[in-house]
């Protein structure tokens, strides 16, 4: 959607769309990171959160939206609160 808005010459609207997508994914990522930390687990969600926040801070809003799609796609595959890595062998 942001790309279509950009092609139509609506740069501010596309930036707003991308920023909202990044913000929503950042909140979800922060939630999952906090849940993981409470369980003593560090997962790739930490990297996703840093990438989402970093992209917004440096103004790379389209990149943030792409990371948001990748992050939410991965979360959908593994399920909410699911493991971010395979279990350790015992």
C-alpha positions as CSV (number, residue, x, y, z in Angstrom):
1,X,0.0,0.0,0.0
2,X,2.8,2.4,0.9
3,X,4.5,1.7,-2.5
4,X,1.2,2.5,-4.3
5,X,0.8,5.7,-2.4
6,X,4.4,6.6,-3.2
7,X,3.9,5.9,-7.0
8,X,0.8,8.2,-6.9
9,X,2.9,11.0,-5.6
10,X,1.6,10.8,-2.0
11,X,5.0,10.7,-0.2
12,X,3.7,11.8,3.1
13,X,0.8,9.3,3.1
14,X,3.2,6.5,2.2
15,X,5.6,7.4,4.9
16,X,2.8,7.5,7.4
17,X,1.5,4.1,6.3
18,X,5.0,2.6,6.6
19,X,5.6,4.2,10.0
20,X,2.3,2.8,11.3
21,X,3.2,-0.7,10.1
22,X,6.7,-0.4,11.7
23,X,5.2,0.9,15.0
24,X,2.6,-1.9,15.2
25,X,5.2,-4.6,14.6
26,X,7.6,-2.9,17.1
27,X,5.0,-3.1,19.8
28,X,4.3,-6.8,19.0
29,X,8.1,-7.5,18.9
30,X,8.7,-5.8,22.2
31,X,5.9,-7.9,23.8
32,X,7.4,-11.1,22.5
33,X,10.9,-10.0,23.6
34,X,9.7,-9.3,27.1
35,X,8.0,-12.7,27.3
36,X,11.2,-14.4,26.1
37,X,13.3,-12.5,28.6
38,X,11.0,-13.5,31.4
39,X,11.7,-17.2,30.4
40,X,15.4,-16.6,30.2
41,X,15.5,-16.9,26.4
42,X,17.1,-14.6,23.9
43,X,15.7,-15.1,20.4
44,X,15.7,-13.5,17.0
45,X,12.9,-11.3,18.2
46,X,15.5,-9.1,19.8
47,X,17.2,-8.6,16.5
48,X,13.8,-7.8,14.8
49,X,13.0,-5.3,17.5
50,X,16.4,-3.5,17.1
51,X,15.9,-3.5,13.3
52,X,12.4,-2.1,13.5
53,X,13.3,0.7,15.9
54,X,16.5,1.5,14.1
55,X,14.8,1.7,10.7
56,X,12.3,4.2,12.1
57,X,15.0,6.3,13.9
58,X,17.1,6.7,10.7
59,X,14.0,7.4,8.5
60,X,14.1,4.2,6.5
61,X,10.4,3.7,6.8
62,X,9.9,1.3,3.9
63,X,12.6,-0.9,5.3
64,X,10.8,-0.9,8.6
65,X,7.6,-2.0,6.9
66,X,9.4,-4.8,5.1
67,X,11.0,-6.0,8.4
68,X,7.5,-5.8,9.9
69,X,6.1,-8.2,7.3
70,X,9.0,-10.6,7.7
71,X,8.6,-10.5,11.5
72,X,4.9,-11.0,11.5
73,X,5.2,-13.8,8.9
74,X,7.7,-15.6,11.1
75,X,5.5,-15.2,14.1
76,X,2.5,-16.6,12.2
77,X,4.4,-19.6,11.2
78,X,5.6,-20.5,14.7
79,X,2.5,-19.3,16.5
80,X,2.2,-16.7,19.2
81,X,4.7,-17.2,22.0
82,X,6.2,-20.2,20.1
83,X,9.8,-21.1,20.2
84,X,12.2,-18.9,18.3
85,X,14.7,-21.7,18.0
86,X,14.7,-25.5,18.1
87,X,14.8,-27.0,21.6
88,X,18.2,-27.8,23.0
89,X,19.2,-31.4,22.9
90,X,19.5,-33.0,26.3
